[in-house]
Amino acid sequence: QYNADRGTDKPNPKYYCGRYDLAQAWPPSSTKKDGLKTEKEVSEEIDSRYGIEQDKSRPKKDAKEIAELLKQKGCDEYDLVLRQTVNNVQGADVLVLSKRLVNGDTGQKEANLDLYQAKHYNKIPSLNSNETTGAFSSLGVDFDAKDDLFETEPKAGSAGYSYKGTQKFVVELSRALDVSVRVRKRVVVFSQGWNSFSKSTSWTKFNFATGESKNVWIWTREMLEPTISALVTRSAMEIADGASD
């Protein structure tokens, strides 16, 4: 069935699944809390912040290192978990880079970058709170609960900065991997269970269907095992080998 879906009788593509710790901030946090009101201001801030980031003593250039890693694996398809490791980040906590062979006969490929923002609160914030809008903004989504608005290509503000900053990483990945990469799924992950949302007066008004139509998702604790925990914890083999933080 795997090959039938691709219209080919060729052997299954080689597949790789792994993890890579990002050395740089994607994107680095903005220093302008009250600015970024125009697209021009956002672009200037991104250029400035990435310029400072590149001047720092970083051991690796992430896009190049990722391309080298995947080249060594020699796989047609992969899922590579990219984990942010520095604290000056204004974007997703975890990113998953995936490539699939869409058509084995023509060699058509598709590469996507999924974004995950994890939130751990004692109780879920209200739908209209700064915490909620900030979580969406980190994924490059300008969210307006009143109008059920999910703007996934914002031009300005905090969301616009995160969006354009992440797109800069997308461009570098596309160039290094020689394949067009696009942002696909954006997920805010809450540590609370689904029951907490169903009992929330404000969250019962959240339009999940509209969000999902824009590939913007809410995950609850029920989704955390084994998905997200596997993204951020080291494997038993690494522990056995005595890997240190």
N, C-alpha and C positions, 0 to 999 in steps of 0.2 A: 504493500500500500504506500510505503514511503516513496518509492520510485514512481508508482502509478500517478501520484498526485503531481509529479513533475513531468509526466509524459515521457519517461525514459526507462529503458531497461538496463541502464548502466549501473555498476555497483554503487552502493551507498557512499556519499561523500565522507571524507575523513572529518572527524569532529573533535574539537578541543574545548574544554571548560576549565577556567582557571581564574586567578585573582592577581591584580596588580595594584600596588600602593602608589598613588599619585604623589610625586615630589613637589609639584607646584599647586597653587591654589587655582581652582577652576570654577567660577572666577574669583579673583581676590576681592575682599570686601571693599566697599566704597567708603570713603572718608566724608562724604557729603550727605548728611542725614536729612537736611532740609532743602537740598537742591535737586538737580536732575529733573527739572520741570519740562525740559524740551529734549527732543531727540539729539540735538547738537550737544547739549550738556552731557547727556549719557555717553555719547561717542567719545567726547574729550576725556571724560573720567575713566572710561575703559582703557583708552590708549595710555593714559597717565599711570593707572594702577598696574597694568600689565607691563609697562616699561620698568616700573620699580621692581616688580616681581622677577623680571628677567635679569635685572642687575644683581639680585641676591645670589649668594653662593649656593646654588642647587646642584646636587650631584648628577641629576638626570634631566633630559628634555623629554617630557612624557610621551608626546605623540611619536617621536622617533623611536623611543624605547619600546613602546607598545607594538609598533610596526615590526621591529626586529624580533620581538618575542613571538609574534604570530607567524612571522616568516620562518623562524626556526621550527615551529610546530608543524608547518607545512599542511595545514588543514583547510579544507574548502569552507567549512562552517565552524562557528565558534560562539561561545558566550563568555565574555571576559568581564569579571566584576572589577570595577575601578573604585577604589576607596580613598576618600579624601583623608589626608594624614596631617595637614597643617590647620592651624586654628583661625587663620584670616581668610575664611571662605564665605562667600555670599551666594551659595548655590546649593545643589543637591549634596546630601551626605554620601550617597552611594550612587554610582552610575553603572549601567550594564550595557556594554558594547556587544552587539550581536550581528552576525552575518549569516545569511542563508542563501543557498543556491536555489533560486526561484524556478529555473528551468534548466535541467541537466543537459538538454540537447543544444540549447543556444548558449549556455554558459551565463545566463542572466543572473546577476547577484543583487542582493538587497542588504544594506547595512543600517542598523538602527541604534540609537542611544536612548535608553530608558533612564529616567531620573527618579530618585527616591529621597524624600525628606522625612526623617524620623523625628517624632515629637513625643516626649515623655513628660506628662503632667500628672499631678495627683488627681485631678479631675479634668474632664474635657473642657476646653474654653468654649465660650458661646460662639455661635456662628458669625456674629458681627464683631467679634473682638479683634484687637490688633494682632493677637497671637495667631488667629486663624488666617487673616489676610496676609500676615507675614510669612506663614508657612507656604501659602500659594505663591507669594512673591518670590521666595527663594527658588522656586521651580520655574520662574519666568512666566507666571500666570497672574494677570490682573483680575482679581475676583471681586465682584460686587454682589453681595447676597440679596440686596433689595431688588435688583433687576435680573437676577439669575444670569449675570454676565461672567463669562470665562474668556477673557482676551488672552490668547496664547501667543500673540506676536506684539506685545506692548511696545510702545515707542519710548516712553519716559517713565520716570518714577523708579522706585526700588525694583518693581517687577520688570520694567524695561531694561534696567541695568543687568539683572540676573539673566534675562533672556539673551541680550546681545553679548554678554560675557560668555555665556555657554555656547552661543553660536560661534564665537571665536575659536573655542576648543573643537567644535564640530568641523570647522574649516581646516584646522591643523590636522585633525585625524583623517579627513578625507584626502588631504594632500599626501600624508605619510603612507596611508594604506592603499592609495590609488583606487579608491572606490568611494562613491557618493554616500556620505553618512547623513542621516537626518534624525532629529529628535522625534521620538514616537510617544511613548507613554510617560506621564508625569504623575507620581503617586505620593500623597501625603500619608504617612504611616503613623497612626496613633497607638499608644501602648494600651489604651482602654479597650474593653470588649464592646461588641456590637450592641449589647444591651444598654450600655450607657448612652449611646446615640439615640436609640429608640425611645428612651425616657426623657431626652432633652427637648425642652419646649422649642428652642431655636433651631436645633438640627433637624427636627421633623419637617422643617420648611425647606431644607436643602434639596435642590433638584439634582439628584444623583444621575438621572438619565441625561440631562443636559451636559453635565460634567463629563460623563463617559462618552458622549457623542463627540467631545473635543479631546478625548483621550486623557482626561484629567480624572484621577481616581482617588477615593478614600479607602485606605485599608485599616482594619482594626486588629486587635490582638489575635483573633482567630486566624489571621493570615500570616502571623509572624513565624510560625513553626511549620516546616523547617526553612521557609523561604528567606526571610531577612536575616535570621540568626546565622544562616550559612554564609551570608554575604560578609559579615563583619567579624566572625570568630575564626581563629586559626584552626587548621585541621588537626586531628589527632596525630597525624604523622609529623607535623611541624613541632608539636609539643614533645613527642617522643624523641625528636632530633635535638631537643634542647634549645629551640629557637627562643630568643628573648625579645622583649618589646623594644 
